[in-house]
Amino acid sequence: MKKVFKVNRKSTGKTNQRRAQRHTHEFLGSLKLAEMGIDRHNHRFAGVTGQAIPRGRSHVHVISTNTDFFGHFHQVKIVTGPAIPIGNGKHIHFVKGQTTLVDGHLHRFAFATLIENPLT
């Protein structure tokens, strides 16, 4: 079952409790190898998650980016898992899934986001 997220593109420039910006995370990684023989390859990706989305007693983030180009690219679109505390009030998120199907193949991935606000 696909989850659909509505994006509010209208911005008033004002913030309040309901519209206050929430934190994001950086992420990067390499996809697992796909295909066999001379076409065997992988891709890399990097980006910044969407803002935190409350979910139960935790929150998640939407990730939507393209991989690097190797004759083609794939899309990485997924919702992270809930926050995983790592100490000092910081947390990360685990992500596991697969890319879009392109050129007859897809790639699997598993990675953790980087911590939010690494300098604080």
N, CA and C atoms as a LAMMPS dump frame, in Angstrom:
ITEM: TIMESTEP
0
ITEM: NUMBER OF ATOMS
360
ITEM: BOX BOUNDS ff ff ff
-5.0000000000000000e+02 5.0000000000000000e+02
-5.0000000000000000e+02 5.0000000000000000e+02
-5.0000000000000000e+02 5.0000000000000000e+02
ITEM: ATOMS id mol type element x y z
1 1 1 N 0.836 -1.17 0
2 1 2 C 0 0 0
3 1 3 C 0.885 1.239 0
4 2 1 N 0.742 2.103 -0.992
5 2 2 C 1.542 3.315 -1.073
6 2 3 C 0.97 4.371 -0.152
7 3 1 N 1.865 5.111 0.513
8 3 2 C 1.433 6.219 1.343
9 3 3 C 1.551 7.492 0.518
10 4 1 N 0.552 8.34 0.59
11 4 2 C 0.555 9.584 -0.159
12 4 3 C 0.706 10.724 0.828
13 5 1 N 1.645 11.614 0.548
14 5 2 C 1.869 12.77 1.395
15 5 3 C 1.496 14.016 0.614
16 6 1 N 0.66 14.851 1.211
17 6 2 C 0.297 16.107 0.575
18 6 3 C 1.333 17.158 0.957
19 7 1 N 1.722 17.952 -0.009
20 7 2 C 2.708 19.002 0.221
21 7 3 C 2.007 20.336 0.1
22 8 1 N 2.126 21.166 1.133
23 8 2 C 1.545 22.497 1.119
24 8 3 C 2.579 23.443 0.527
25 9 1 N 2.369 23.888 -0.698
26 9 2 C 3.345 24.736 -1.38
27 9 3 C 3.131 26.22 -1.079
28 10 1 N 2.034 26.584 -0.447
29 10 2 C 1.765 27.979 -0.133
30 10 3 C 2.5 28.353 1.145
31 11 1 N 3.281 29.414 1.089
32 11 2 C 4.035 29.858 2.258
33 11 3 C 3.693 31.305 2.552
34 12 1 N 3.329 31.585 3.79
35 12 2 C 3.001 32.948 4.181
36 12 3 C 4.198 33.661 4.774
37 13 1 N 5.287 32.936 5.023
38 13 2 C 6.449 33.548 5.65
39 13 3 C 6.324 33.612 7.157
40 14 1 N 5.157 33.287 7.691
41 14 2 C 4.941 33.31 9.134
42 14 3 C 5.104 31.907 9.692
43 15 1 N 5.521 31.832 10.947
44 15 2 C 5.578 30.532 11.605
45 15 3 C 4.761 30.592 12.88
46 16 1 N 4.183 29.477 13.249
47 16 2 C 3.485 29.347 14.514
48 16 3 C 3.635 27.909 14.971
49 17 1 N 2.99 27.541 16.051
50 17 2 C 3.125 26.188 16.588
51 17 3 C 2.765 25.129 15.55
52 18 1 N 1.747 25.364 14.762
53 18 2 C 1.303 24.36 13.798
54 18 3 C 2.178 24.314 12.555
55 19 1 N 2.811 25.426 12.194
56 19 2 C 3.58 25.484 10.955
57 19 3 C 5.074 25.674 11.185
58 20 1 N 5.518 25.528 12.417
59 20 2 C 6.944 25.698 12.706
60 20 3 C 7.752 24.653 11.949
61 21 1 N 8.892 25.08 11.419
62 21 2 C 9.748 24.133 10.715
63 21 3 C 10.297 23.108 11.684
64 22 1 N 10.483 21.894 11.185
65 22 2 C 11.036 20.813 11.992
66 22 3 C 12.386 20.425 11.406
67 23 1 N 13.106 19.625 12.124
68 23 2 C 14.467 19.272 11.713
69 23 3 C 14.499 18.328 10.515
70 24 1 N 15.671 18.244 9.891
71 24 2 C 15.938 17.333 8.778
72 24 3 C 17.222 16.565 9.079
73 25 1 N 17.552 15.603 8.233
74 25 2 C 18.791 14.826 8.352
75 25 3 C 19.468 14.746 6.987
76 26 1 N 20.771 14.728 6.986
77 26 2 C 21.511 14.425 5.767
78 26 3 C 21.581 12.905 5.625
79 27 1 N 21.767 12.429 4.401
80 27 2 C 21.953 10.994 4.17
81 27 3 C 22.843 10.811 2.948
82 28 1 N 23.508 9.676 2.876
83 28 2 C 24.324 9.323 1.723
84 28 3 C 24.576 7.837 1.736
85 29 1 N 24.875 7.278 0.574
86 29 2 C 25.154 5.854 0.529
87 29 3 C 25.389 5.356 -0.877
88 30 1 N 25.631 4.066 -0.966
89 30 2 C 25.796 3.359 -2.238
90 30 3 C 24.76 2.251 -2.302
91 31 1 N 24.175 2.072 -3.461
92 31 2 C 23.199 1.007 -3.654
93 31 3 C 23.908 -0.324 -3.827
94 32 1 N 23.189 -1.394 -3.559
95 32 2 C 23.76 -2.732 -3.767
96 32 3 C 23.904 -3.002 -5.264
97 33 1 N 24.826 -3.877 -5.612
98 33 2 C 25.08 -4.217 -7.013
99 33 3 C 23.845 -4.816 -7.675
100 34 1 N 23.674 -4.509 -8.957
101 34 2 C 22.562 -5.067 -9.729
102 34 3 C 23.092 -5.614 -11.043
103 35 1 N 22.362 -6.517 -11.609
104 35 2 C 22.669 -7.163 -12.889
105 35 3 C 23.934 -8.018 -12.79
106 36 1 N 24.104 -8.841 -13.774
107 36 2 C 25.258 -9.746 -13.808
108 36 3 C 26.111 -9.428 -15.034
109 37 1 N 27.31 -9.975 -15.071
110 37 2 C 28.174 -9.828 -16.24
111 37 3 C 28.734 -8.43 -16.392
112 38 1 N 28.89 -7.987 -17.635
113 38 2 C 29.541 -6.699 -17.882
114 38 3 C 28.677 -5.51 -17.475
115 39 1 N 27.374 -5.713 -17.268
116 39 2 C 26.487 -4.622 -16.846
117 39 3 C 26.377 -4.494 -15.332
118 40 1 N 27.101 -5.322 -14.59
119 40 2 C 27.034 -5.275 -13.123
120 40 3 C 27.519 -3.903 -12.658
121 41 1 N 26.722 -3.239 -11.824
122 41 2 C 27.062 -1.881 -11.391
123 41 3 C 26.262 -1.504 -10.147
124 42 1 N 26.628 -0.379 -9.574
125 42 2 C 25.823 0.207 -8.509
126 42 3 C 25.757 1.713 -8.735
127 43 1 N 25.1 2.409 -7.832
128 43 2 C 24.961 3.864 -7.908
129 43 3 C 25.181 4.439 -6.516
130 44 1 N 25.442 5.738 -6.474
131 44 2 C 25.555 6.462 -5.205
132 44 3 C 24.43 7.484 -5.118
133 45 1 N 24.16 7.929 -3.895
134 45 2 C 23.116 8.925 -3.678
135 45 3 C 23.446 9.733 -2.433
136 46 1 N 22.879 10.919 -2.338
137 46 2 C 23.053 11.782 -1.165
138 46 3 C 21.938 12.816 -1.18
139 47 1 N 21.65 13.381 -0.022
140 47 2 C 20.628 14.411 0.039
141 47 3 C 20.266 14.783 1.457
142 48 1 N 19.151 15.476 1.565
143 48 2 C 18.606 15.913 2.852
144 48 3 C 17.154 15.458 2.901
145 49 1 N 16.751 14.881 4.029
146 49 2 C 15.371 14.409 4.18
147 49 3 C 14.399 15.578 4.198
148 50 1 N 13.135 15.255 4.076
149 50 2 C 12.103 16.241 4.331
150 50 3 C 12.009 16.486 5.836
151 51 1 N 11.198 17.45 6.226
152 51 2 C 11.038 17.779 7.641
153 51 3 C 10.37 16.629 8.398
154 52 1 N 10.562 16.63 9.704
155 52 2 C 10.004 15.584 10.568
156 52 3 C 8.481 15.55 10.455
157 53 1 N 7.946 14.336 10.382
158 53 2 C 6.502 14.109 10.339
159 53 3 C 6.146 13.307 11.588
160 54 1 N 5.363 13.878 12.521
161 54 2 C 5.01 13.134 13.734
162 54 3 C 4.348 11.803 13.388
163 55 1 N 4.747 10.749 14.095
164 55 2 C 4.178 9.417 13.886
165 55 3 C 4.197 8.722 15.236
166 56 1 N 3.043 8.574 15.859
167 56 2 C 2.962 7.959 17.183
168 56 3 C 3.75 8.782 18.19
169 57 1 N 4.611 8.114 18.964
170 57 2 C 5.454 8.811 19.941
171 57 3 C 6.797 9.223 19.344
172 58 1 N 6.956 9.068 18.059
173 58 2 C 8.214 9.374 17.386
174 58 3 C 7.93 10.243 16.162
175 59 1 N 8.732 10.115 15.153
176 59 2 C 8.539 10.819 13.896
177 59 3 C 9.311 10.1 12.798
178 60 1 N 8.991 10.434 11.555
179 60 2 C 9.667 9.875 10.385
180 60 3 C 9.998 11.026 9.442
181 61 1 N 10.71 10.716 8.362
182 61 2 C 11.048 11.697 7.331
183 61 3 C 10.827 11.068 5.962
184 62 1 N 10.483 11.875 4.973
185 62 2 C 10.389 11.412 3.592
186 62 3 C 11.736 11.652 2.919
187 63 1 N 12.195 10.651 2.176
188 63 2 C 13.413 10.765 1.375
189 63 3 C 13.001 10.641 -0.083
190 64 1 N 13.433 11.592 -0.902
191 64 2 C 13.139 11.567 -2.327
192 64 3 C 14.32 12.179 -3.066
193 65 1 N 15.073 11.347 -3.781
194 65 2 C 16.252 11.822 -4.505
195 65 3 C 16.533 10.904 -5.682
196 66 1 N 17.404 11.339 -6.557
197 66 2 C 17.877 10.511 -7.66
198 66 3 C 19.279 10.022 -7.355
199 67 1 N 19.643 8.883 -7.925
200 67 2 C 21.01 8.381 -7.806
201 67 3 C 21.905 9.132 -8.79
202 68 1 N 23.204 8.851 -8.725
203 68 2 C 24.113 9.37 -9.742
204 68 3 C 23.808 8.692 -11.078
205 69 1 N 24.44 9.158 -12.139
206 69 2 C 24.139 8.689 -13.49
207 69 3 C 25.197 7.709 -13.969
208 70 1 N 24.761 6.521 -14.387
209 70 2 C 25.644 5.501 -14.947
210 70 3 C 24.944 4.941 -16.183
211 71 1 N 24.75 5.811 -17.177
212 71 2 C 23.954 5.446 -18.34
213 71 3 C 22.463 5.564 -18.069
214 72 1 N 22.089 5.69 -16.816
215 72 2 C 20.715 5.85 -16.351
216 72 3 C 20.783 6.215 -14.866
217 73 1 N 19.673 6.613 -14.309
218 73 2 C 19.603 6.833 -12.861
219 73 3 C 18.333 6.202 -12.324
220 74 1 N 18.274 6.052 -11.01
221 74 2 C 17.107 5.507 -10.317
222 74 3 C 16.611 6.54 -9.314
223 75 1 N 15.369 6.418 -8.918
224 75 2 C 14.819 7.251 -7.855
225 75 3 C 14.823 6.463 -6.551
226 76 1 N 15.157 7.166 -5.478
227 76 2 C 15.074 6.631 -4.119
228 76 3 C 13.955 7.418 -3.446
229 77 1 N 12.811 6.776 -3.232
230 77 2 C 11.656 7.426 -2.6
231 77 3 C 11.151 6.499 -1.514
232 78 1 N 11.222 6.96 -0.268
233 78 2 C 10.856 6.09 0.844
234 78 3 C 10.62 6.929 2.097
235 79 1 N 9.934 6.361 3.063
236 79 2 C 9.752 6.978 4.379
237 79 3 C 10.691 6.27 5.344
238 80 1 N 11.43 7.034 6.144
239 80 2 C 12.362 6.444 7.108
240 80 3 C 11.614 5.689 8.194
241 81 1 N 12.35 4.912 8.958
242 81 2 C 11.806 4.33 10.17
243 81 3 C 11.751 5.404 11.25
244 82 1 N 11.218 5.076 12.433
245 82 2 C 11.149 6.045 13.53
246 82 3 C 12.539 6.395 14.057
247 83 1 N 12.604 7.432 14.867
248 83 2 C 13.87 7.893 15.447
249 83 3 C 14.502 6.804 16.31
250 84 1 N 15.831 6.671 16.205
251 84 2 C 16.608 5.738 17.026
252 84 3 C 17.558 6.575 17.877
253 85 1 N 17.322 6.676 19.194
254 85 2 C 18.193 7.495 20.051
255 85 3 C 19.632 6.973 20.044
256 86 1 N 20.596 7.905 19.985
257 86 2 C 22.009 7.521 20.016
258 86 3 C 22.769 8.226 21.135
259 87 1 N 22.062 8.879 22.05
260 87 2 C 22.692 9.546 23.188
261 87 3 C 22.794 11.046 22.998
262 88 1 N 22.966 11.748 24.102
263 88 2 C 23.084 13.215 24.106
264 88 3 C 21.915 13.911 23.408
265 89 1 N 20.73 13.303 23.468
266 89 2 C 19.545 13.901 22.861
267 89 3 C 19.512 13.817 21.344
268 90 1 N 20.438 13.098 20.748
269 90 2 C 20.512 12.969 19.288
270 90 3 C 19.861 11.666 18.83
271 91 1 N 19.545 11.597 17.547
272 91 2 C 18.952 10.381 16.994
273 91 3 C 19.274 10.261 15.508
274 92 1 N 19.036 9.061 14.98
275 92 2 C 19.162 8.765 13.558
276 92 3 C 17.911 8.014 13.127
277 93 1 N 17.821 7.685 11.857
278 93 2 C 16.717 6.887 11.33
279 93 3 C 17.284 5.806 10.431
280 94 1 N 16.703 4.606 10.466
281 94 2 C 17.122 3.518 9.589
282 94 3 C 16.216 3.501 8.365
283 95 1 N 16.799 3.171 7.232
284 95 2 C 16.073 3.163 5.968
285 95 3 C 16.435 1.887 5.208
286 96 1 N 15.433 1.168 4.724
287 96 2 C 15.685 -0.057 3.961
288 96 3 C 14.63 -0.169 2.873
289 97 1 N 15.068 -0.409 1.64
290 97 2 C 14.109 -0.513 0.551
291 97 3 C 14.776 -0.801 -0.773
292 98 1 N 14.119 -0.359 -1.851
293 98 2 C 14.665 -0.56 -3.189
294 98 3 C 14.326 0.641 -4.058
295 99 1 N 15.123 0.832 -5.114
296 99 2 C 14.932 1.948 -6.031
297 99 3 C 13.804 1.656 -7.01
298 100 1 N 13.547 2.634 -7.853
299 100 2 C 12.627 2.424 -8.971
300 100 3 C 13.263 1.46 -9.976
301 101 1 N 12.422 0.797 -10.742
302 101 2 C 12.867 -0.135 -11.785
303 101 3 C 13.199 0.67 -13.041
304 102 1 N 14.444 0.585 -13.496
305 102 2 C 14.895 1.297 -14.694
306 102 3 C 15.805 0.365 -15.48
307 103 1 N 15.684 0.36 -16.78
308 103 2 C 16.559 -0.445 -17.638
309 103 3 C 16.524 -1.926 -17.237
310 104 1 N 15.351 -2.383 -16.798
311 104 2 C 15.169 -3.793 -16.47
312 104 3 C 15.719 -4.254 -15.137
313 105 1 N 16.098 -3.33 -14.256
314 105 2 C 16.63 -3.739 -12.952
315 105 3 C 16.367 -2.667 -11.893
316 106 1 N 16.54 -3.052 -10.65
317 106 2 C 16.462 -2.129 -9.522
318 106 3 C 17.623 -2.436 -8.591
319 107 1 N 17.807 -1.605 -7.593
320 107 2 C 18.864 -1.796 -6.6
321 107 3 C 18.242 -1.748 -5.212
322 108 1 N 18.747 -2.55 -4.318
323 108 2 C 18.318 -2.525 -2.915
324 108 3 C 19.266 -1.63 -2.124
325 109 1 N 18.766 -1.116 -0.997
326 109 2 C 19.614 -0.284 -0.141
327 109 3 C 19.216 -0.448 1.314
328 110 1 N 20.153 -0.177 2.188
329 110 2 C 19.939 -0.136 3.642
330 110 3 C 20.968 0.838 4.187
331 111 1 N 20.498 1.854 4.911
332 111 2 C 21.416 2.85 5.463
333 111 3 C 20.766 3.561 6.639
334 112 1 N 21.565 4.303 7.365
335 112 2 C 21.08 5.142 8.461
336 112 3 C 21.323 6.595 8.083
337 113 1 N 20.402 7.468 8.455
338 113 2 C 20.62 8.895 8.235
339 113 3 C 21.749 9.362 9.146
340 114 1 N 22.266 10.538 8.864
341 114 2 C 23.231 11.159 9.766
342 114 3 C 22.454 11.842 10.886
343 115 1 N 23.142 12.22 11.96
344 115 2 C 22.446 12.867 13.075
345 115 3 C 21.994 14.261 12.676
346 116 1 N 20.958 14.732 13.328
347 116 2 C 20.499 16.095 13.074
348 116 3 C 21.374 17.062 13.864
349 117 1 N 21.6 18.243 13.359
350 117 2 C 22.398 19.279 14.035
351 117 3 C 23.693 18.734 14.624
352 118 1 N 24.615 18.247 13.807
353 118 2 C 25.834 17.634 14.348
354 118 3 C 26.72 18.594 15.135
355 119 1 N 26.55 19.902 14.957
356 119 2 C 27.414 20.865 15.648
357 119 3 C 26.875 21.312 16.999
358 120 1 N 25.683 20.831 17.379
359 120 2 C 25.142 21.255 18.682
360 120 3 C 25.16 20.122 19.675
